Amino acid sequence: MKRPKIEEKHRRDKSILDVEGNYLTSEKSNIGFVRFIAMVSNCIEYLSHKYGLSFYEVIKECSKELIRKGFS
């Protein structure tokens, strides 16, 4: 009994938001950006465990290295 109510709510929400089809596959979706940020976060977390640094220390060191590479 719940499924028809959920589908009706989705149709109503899509009409209110003016969204057609699957929003996650549309051009307006930012899911690609979210996945990219999650991947970067996971890489930083991996490096922090590997080298025994905090998350923010890894970001700081990566920033220094990027600046050094960018200006040389």
Secondary structure, DSSP 8 states (H G I E B T S, - for coil): -HHHHHHHHHHHHHHHHT--S-GGGSTT--HHHHHHHHHHHHHHHHHHHHHT--HHHHHHHHHHHHHHHH--
